[in-house]
């Protein structure tokens, strides 16, 4: 069955996951969902990135209810039969930009803010023919963007040319998506964790499949923080933030277990590690890759460790979300088919 989940004031929650939140939609395993994901940076260029639907969300949800995180999340989606210990397999099928424009903010939470001592916004425009984006203009923002979803008045800034002749690849993806954590009250969308959340891996786009460990009954899955482009690290603090229309299928898995969010692409397995310390985040990713190779590929721990050193790639997913993120990638094509193992 196909369900539509538009982003409206009554179907979104701003800045949090909450295990006690009433679902915006109930589905069964195998159902398809067509949902809208709205960027909380739409106000960086309201004339280009907002329509009546987006404005309604910004107008209806007061600033005091946008916490403790910053992302606008669509959902949650209740999956019938989902229980703690199950896995939610989310097959991302389509991600279509809602507008041709997106915003990158070099903000005070960026890695090199102390070097620049200012905040700057760059507005990008997509070229669908070449699947690239170019900078339209940039401007320095006075002070700090402390209010989630602030709508910037052009009188506050002075537009300047930016990145003349440069084109960046457009690769739409979700920066934040996941299930509700097993915790009391609101859990911030800023910090990634075992529930998913703000992983910020640009590979979580159309054609990819994510596996999220279910934490509470019904899973309560939500999506948000849509991007059209991002590099590993996301060092300025943001990607090219832009609203997306997303189609995905949710399959409840009771035959499969994994300790952390797991990404499957057309040719790779990617595990994610998180920690306040980047080195420890890398170790967490490495240990979960050992789990993947031993429990799901049948390797010994010694063989898994050797293989990871010669065939897996570690990358820094992001360094700007309080908790650091590291991902470990290994090709699925290096393993024999099951009938070849015999």
N, C-alpha and C positions, 0 to 999 in steps of 0.2 A: 504494500500500500504506500502511496505517496502522500505526504503531509506537507502543508505550507506553514511556515512559521515566520511571519513578517516581524520586523523589529518595531515595536510600538511601546509606549510607556508601560503598558501592562504585561509585556512579554520580555522585558529586559530588566537586568539588575546591574547597578553601576558600582564597580569596584570590589566585588566580593563573590565568593562561593558560600553557600549556606545550606547545611544538611537539613535544616528545618523549613526551607523555602518551598512553597507550593509550586508544583510543576506548571509550566506554561503549555506543555504538550505531553500526552501519553502515547507511547507507541509499543509495538511488539517487535521482537527480534526479527530482523530481515527487512523491516520497513525502511522506506526512503524518506528523507526530509529535505525540503528546499527552504533554506533559512537565510535571513538577511543579517549580516554582521556590520555594525556601524562603528566607525572609528571615533574615539574620543578626541581626536585632533581635527575634526571637521571644522571647528571654529577658527583654525589657523588661517583658513581662506574661505570664509562663509559664503562668499559670492560664487565660489567654484565647487565647494565640497558639501553644500547643504541644500536639501530640498525641503518640501513641507513635512515629509515624514521624519527626517533627521531633526529639523527644528522643533517638532512636537516633542521629541525625546528630551532635547536640551531644555526646553521650556517647562516640561512637566515634572522632571526630577530635580528637586532643589539641591543646591550645593551641599547642604548638610547631610544629604542621603547618598552622596557619592564617596563612599569610603568602605574599608580602609585603603583600598587600591584606587586605580584610575580608569580601568578599562570598562567599556560598555559591553555587557555580556548578554547574548540572546539565549533564552531558556529559563529554567532548566527543563530538560527532556527526561521524563520518567520512562524507563524501559521495563516493561512487565517481566517479572521473574528474576530480575537482577539482584544478586545478593553479594555481600562482602566476600571476597575471595574469588569471585568470577572475574573475567576479563571482558571489557567492552572493545570490540573490534569496530573501528570507525573507518569506513572506506570513503575517502574523499574523492568525489567524482568530477566536480566542476567548481571553479571559482572565477566569477565574472565581476570585474570592477563595476561599481555602481555609477561612478563618474570617471572622467578622463584625468582627474587630478588627484594629487596626494601631497602630503607635507612631511618634511623631515625637520625635527627640532634638535638642535645641538643644545642640550639643556643642562641644568645644574647637577643632574645625576649622571651625566656623561663622564667617561673615563678621564678625559683631559680638560675638564672644566677649569681646573686651577691654572692651566696654561693659557686659557683664553679669557677667563674672567668676564664672560658675557654669555648671553643666550642668543641664538640665531636660528631663524626659520627659513627654510628653502622650499619653495613650492615647485613641484614637478608636474609636467604634462605628459601623458602617454601617447605614443604613436602606435596604433593597433596594427598598422601595416607591417612595421618592422619589429613589433613587440619590444620596443625600447621606450625609455622615458628621458626627457630633457628638462633641465631646470628652466623655469620661466623667470624667476627672480628670487632674490633673498633679501632678508631684512633683519637688523638687530632688534631684539625685543628688550625693552627697558625693564629692568628688575628681573624677577624670577617667575616662571610659569607655575605658580603654586596652586592654582585652582584647577582641578580636573575639569576639562570641557570648557575652558574659557573661550569666549568668542572675542576675537581680536578686532578692534576697530582700526581701520586703515590710518586714522589720524595718529595712532600710537607709533607708527613706524615709517620708515622711508625705504621704498623699494630700490634695489640695486641689481644690476646684471649679475648673473652667476653661471659658472661652469660653461662658458661659451664653447660650442662645438662638441661637448661631451654627451655621450649616450650611455645609459646604463640598462642592463637587461631587466625586463619586466618578468617577474616570477611570483604571481599572486600566491599567498599562503596565509595561514592563521598564526599569529604570534602567540595567542592564548586560547586554549581549549582544554576541557577536562571534566572530570567528575567531581562531585562534592566531596571534600575531605571529611573524614570521621572526626569532627571537632564540634564543640559547642559555639554557636554564634558565627559571626562573619569571619571568613578567612580571606586575606588580601589576594587580589589577582596579580599583584606585582611579583610575588615570589613563586618560582616553579617548585614542584615537589613530586612526590610519588603519585599524586592525583592528576598530574599533568600541569595545568596552569600556564604560566608565562614562559614557555620553553624557548620561544623565539628561534626556532630552527626553520630556515627558509625552505627546507625540503618538505615541509608539511603542507603540500599543495595538491592540486588535482593529480590523481593517479597514485597517490601515496595512501598507505593504510597505517593508522595508529592503533596501538593496543594500550588501553588504560586500565589499571587495576581498580576494580569496583570497591568503593569504601563504605557505601551505605545502601540500604534497600532502594531499588529503582535506579541506582547510579547517579541520577540527576546531572546529566551532561549539558554543558553550555559551551558556546563558542563566542569569540570576540577578538579584539585587537587585530583587525585585518590589515595586511600589508600587501603592497605590490612589488616591493623589492627590499632586500636587506643583505648585508654582508655578514659573514661569521664574525661575531664579536659585538656587533651593533654599538660601536664604541661611543658615538655621539650621544647615545641615550635613546634614540628611536630609529625606526626604519623609514621607508616612504610609507607613511600611514595613510590608508585609503579604504573606504568602505567596499565590501564585497558581497555578492550574492552567491551563496554556497549550497551545493547539493552533495549529500552524503548518504550512505547506507550504514545502519547500525546493526551489528550482529552480536548477540550475546554468546560468549564462549564460556562453557563450563568444563571444557576438556583441556584447557590451556592455562598455565600460570606463569607469571613473570613478575619480578619484584618492583619494576619501575616502568615508566612510559617507554614503549618500544615502537620504533618506526620501521616500516617495511616499504621500500621503494621498488621499482621494477627490477633493480639489479643488486640491491644492498639491504643489509640489516644495520640499523643504527640504534645504539643504546645511549641513554643519557644519564649523566651523573651530576649531582648538585651538592654544593656546600658553600659556606661562607668563605672558605679558603680554596683557591683555584687548584692547588696541588691535590687537596683531598677530594675535590670534585672529580678530578681525573682518575684518582684511585677508585672512586665509587663507580665510575663508568667502566673501568677496566674489570672490576669484580663482577659487574653485571654482564659484561661480555663473556667472562669465564662461565657464568651461569648459562648463558645462551648456548655456548659451544659444547658444554658438557651435558646439560640436561635436554637440549633440543637438537643437537647434532651428534651426540654420542661420543664425543672426544674425551680422553682422559684430561685431568687438570694439567698435567705436564705438557701434553700435546697442544692443549688450548693456549697455554702461556707462550709456547714457542710460536704457534701460528699467529697469535696477535702481534708478536714482535716483528714478524716478517710480512704480514699481509693486511693488518688493520691500520686505519688512520685515525688519529685523535685530532680533534679540532675544538676551539673555544667557541661555544655556541653564543654566549653573551656574558658580558662582565658588568652590566649596569642595572641588574634587578635585585640588589641586596644579596641574593644567593647567586654564586657564580655557576655557570653551566658549561659542561664539557660533553661532547658527543664522540663516540667511537663507532667507526664505520668498517664493515667487512663485506666483501663481495659475496653474494649468494652463489655466483657462478663457479667458485672454486671448489664447491662441494659436489661429490658424486650424486647422481640420482639414486633413489633408494634401491632400484633394481641393480645398480652397479656395485653396491656395497656387498652383495651376496657372493 
